[in-house]
Amino acid sequence: MKRLRRNSLHFIFIFFLGCTVFTVRAQHHFTILPLGVYGGGDEGNLSCYLIAPFKDTAFIALDGGTINDGLRAARRHHFFKMDPADFQKNRIKGYLISHPHLDHVAGLIINAPEDSKKPIYGLPFTIQTLKTKYFTWTSWANFANEGEQPALNKYHYVRLQPGRSTPLENTKLEVTAYPLSHAVPGKSTAFLIKNGVNYFLYLGDTGDDAIEQSTKMQDLWQAVAPILKAGQLKGISIECSFPDQQPDAHLFGHLKPVLLMRNLATLDSLAGGNNSHHPIKDLPVIIAHIKPVGSNEQVIHKELHQQNALGVTLIFPKRGRKILL
């Protein structure tokens, strides 16, 4: 009887120990809400993701292709109950814009009249285009604090410096921006979001270094590799616009599965990966900016799964459905 009792207590101890380990491993650090996931072809579903610390309600928008349609989808999926316009005013605390192409800024611009005061963050080239092409009185209205007069001062521009961490106003988050190449001489940005000691990496549109004749991706991976190696990188969002059949000469500054996986392998290697050990294994990788033409989406899904020798966790986001990392 005593032996049975000891065995039972031992079993209970092991059970709770296992539960504790599971809870630690399953701990969430970020809430991500996709408002738009495609790279064109659907004006109600263009690049925009909200991010906040887990269980926080102060969000930052990563790009702004679709806002209102995405928020209405999120409400249908019971992410919140309030009016979508009120959510945008009160819960979205600012916008990180990777580059000023319309599929990344259209929702921000169109919904500006109903928005509240907040910052727009970007590298100087992005701010310059917003200032001189979009928030003007000839194309819409100047809702910002610079540019054509009268300036309505609803948004204020914050110019980020590459490689320098910047606190994001009215949130617990910080951001470091890294330049990307997007169809030479086009430019884009990667945003490394920090929450305490944990990180999430969001890449705007980007081409592969070999095709772009650039070192921007290599530079980014070298900066991120120590964070991955330390176990502090909780996820990546990276574009994959075309299937592998798309000729390199017609990628227009985008990635396809073979190039995406090659870049993830570079990051893994820089973090100490080898034939028997892959630091990137099981890392959540959100596949963004698919161009939903014909069967592209289905083909890209299949090719990425077939080429996933690194064992990353592939996530194909849906508009309005939250992702916990």
Residue pairs with C-beta under 8 A, 6 or more apart in sequence:
28 54
28 324
28 325
29 53
29 54
29 195
29 196
29 198
29 200
29 234
29 325
30 51
30 52
30 53
30 54
30 193
30 195
30 198
30 200
30 234
30 235
30 324
30 325
31 50
31 51
31 52
31 53
31 54
31 55
31 56
31 322
31 323
31 324
32 49
32 50
32 51
32 200
32 235
32 237
32 286
32 317
32 322
32 323
32 324
32 325
33 49
33 50
33 51
33 59
33 70
33 74
33 79
33 320
33 322
33 323
34 48
34 49
34 70
34 317
34 318
34 319
34 320
34 321
34 323
35 48
35 49
35 50
35 61
35 66
35 67
35 69
35 70
35 71
35 73
35 74
35 107
35 319
35 320
36 44
36 45
36 46
36 47
36 48
36 65
36 66
36 69
36 70
36 107
36 319
37 45
37 47
37 288
37 289
37 290
37 317
37 318
37 319
38 45
38 46
38 47
38 289
38 290
38 291
38 292
39 46
39 47
39 103
39 205
39 239
39 241
39 254
39 288
39 289
39 290
39 291
40 46
40 103
40 291
41 291
41 292
41 293
42 292
43 66
43 106
44 66
44 69
44 70
45 66
45 69
45 70
45 319
46 65
46 66
46 103
46 104
46 106
46 107
47 63
47 65
47 66
47 103
47 104
47 204
47 288
47 289
48 61
48 62
48 63
48 64
48 65
48 66
48 67
48 70
48 104
48 107
49 61
49 62
49 63
49 202
49 237
49 286
49 288
49 317
50 59
50 60
50 61
50 62
50 92
51 59
51 60
51 62
51 173
51 193
51 200
51 202
52 58
52 59
52 60
52 171
52 173
53 171
53 172
53 173
53 195
53 196
54 324
56 171
56 172
57 91
58 91
58 93
58 170
58 171
58 172
59 91
59 92
59 93
59 171
60 92
60 93
60 94
60 95
60 96
60 168
60 171
60 173
60 175
60 193
61 67
61 92
61 94
61 95
61 96
61 108
62 96
62 98
62 191
62 193
62 202
62 237
63 95
63 96
63 97
63 98
63 104
63 105
63 204
64 95
64 97
64 104
64 105
64 106
64 107
64 108
64 109
65 102
65 103
65 104
65 105
65 106
65 107
66 106
66 107
66 319
67 88
67 107
67 108
67 110
67 111
68 84
68 85
68 88
68 107
68 110
68 111
69 107
69 319
70 107
70 319
70 320
71 84
71 87
71 88
71 320
72 84
72 320
73 319
73 320
74 80
74 84
74 319
74 320
74 321
74 322
75 81
75 82
75 84
75 87
75 320
76 320
77 320
77 321
77 322
79 320
79 322
80 87
80 91
85 114
88 111
88 114
88 115
88 116
89 114
89 115
89 116
90 116
92 118
93 118
93 168
93 169
93 170
93 171
94 118
94 119
94 120
94 121
94 158
94 168
94 169
94 170
94 171
95 108
95 118
95 119
95 120
95 121
95 155
96 121
96 122
96 168
96 175
96 191
96 202
97 104
97 105
97 108
97 120
97 121
97 122
97 126
97 130
97 189
98 104
98 122
98 126
98 180
98 188
98 189
98 190
98 191
98 202
98 203
98 204
98 205
99 125
99 126
99 182
99 186
99 187
99 188
99 189
99 204
99 205
100 122
100 125
100 126
100 129
100 130
100 133
100 134
101 205
104 204
104 205
105 130
105 134
108 120
109 134
109 135
109 140
112 135
112 140
112 141
112 143
112 154
112 155
113 141
113 143
115 143
115 154
115 155
116 154
117 153
117 154
117 155
117 156
118 154
118 155
118 169
118 170
119 155
119 156
119 157
119 158
119 168
119 169
120 127
120 130
120 144
120 155
120 156
120 157
120 158
121 158
121 160
121 166
121 168
121 175
121 177
122 130
122 157
122 158
122 159
122 160
122 177
122 189
123 159
123 160
123 162
123 177
123 179
123 187
123 189
124 159
125 187
126 189
127 157
127 159
130 144
130 157
131 144
131 146
131 147
131 157
132 147
133 139
134 140
135 141
135 142
135 143
135 144
135 147
135 148
135 155
136 142
136 147
136 148
137 148
138 148
141 152
142 148
142 149
142 150
142 151
142 152
143 152
143 154
143 155
144 151
144 152
144 153
144 154
144 155
144 156
144 157
145 151
145 153
145 155
145 156
145 157
146 157
158 166
160 166
160 175
160 177
160 189
161 177
162 177
162 178
162 179
163 176
163 177
163 178
163 223
164 176
164 177
165 174
165 175
165 176
165 194
166 174
166 175
166 176
166 177
167 173
167 174
168 174
168 175
172 195
172 196
173 193
173 194
173 195
174 193
174 194
175 191
175 192
175 193
175 194
176 191
176 192
176 194
177 189
177 190
177 191
177 192
178 189
178 190
178 191
178 192
178 216
178 219
178 220
178 223
179 187
179 188
179 189
179 190
179 216
180 187
180 188
180 189
180 190
180 203
180 204
180 205
180 206
180 216
180 217
180 220
181 187
181 188
181 206
181 207
181 209
181 212
181 214
181 216
181 217
181 253
182 188
182 204
182 205
182 206
182 207
182 212
182 253
182 254
183 207
183 212
183 252
183 253
183 254
184 207
184 212
184 213
184 214
184 253
186 253
188 203
188 204
188 205
188 206
188 253
189 204
190 201
190 202
190 203
190 204
190 206
190 220
191 201
191 202
191 204
192 199
192 200
192 201
192 223
192 224
192 227
193 199
193 200
193 201
193 202
197 232
198 232
198 234
199 224
199 227
199 232
199 233
199 234
200 233
200 234
200 235
200 236
200 237
200 325
201 224
201 233
201 235
201 236
201 237
201 238
202 236
202 237
203 220
203 236
203 237
203 238
203 239
203 288
204 239
205 239
205 241
205 253
205 254
205 289
206 216
206 217
206 238
206 239
206 253
206 254
206 255
207 214
207 251
207 253
207 254
207 255
208 217
208 251
208 255
208 259
208 262
208 263
209 215
209 216
209 217
209 218
211 248
211 251
211 259
212 253
217 263
217 266
218 266
221 263
221 266
221 267
221 270
222 270
224 233
224 267
225 267
225 270
225 271
226 271
227 233
228 267
228 268
228 271
228 279
228 280
228 283
229 271
229 272
229 279
233 283
234 284
234 325
235 283
235 284
235 285
235 286
235 325
236 283
236 284
236 285
236 286
237 285
237 286
237 288
238 255
238 260
238 263
238 264
238 285
238 286
238 287
238 288
239 254
239 255
239 260
239 287
239 288
239 289
240 254
240 255
240 256
240 257
240 260
240 287
240 288
240 289
240 290
240 300
240 304
241 251
241 254
241 255
241 256
241 289
241 290
241 291
242 251
242 254
242 255
242 256
242 291
242 296
242 300
243 256
243 257
243 296
243 299
243 300
243 303
244 256
244 257
244 258
244 303
245 299
246 256
254 289
255 263
256 300
256 303
257 300
257 303
257 304
257 307
258 303
258 307
260 287
260 304
261 304
261 307
261 308
261 309
261 310
264 280
264 285
264 310
264 312
265 273
265 310
267 280
268 278
268 279
268 280
268 310
271 279
271 280
272 279
273 279
273 280
273 310
278 310
278 311
280 310
280 311
280 312
281 310
281 311
281 312
282 311
282 312
282 313
283 312
283 313
284 312
284 313
284 315
284 323
284 325
285 312
285 313
285 314
285 315
286 315
286 317
286 323
287 300
287 304
287 314
287 315
287 316
287 317
288 317
290 296
290 297
290 300
301 316
304 314
305 314
308 314
315 323
317 323
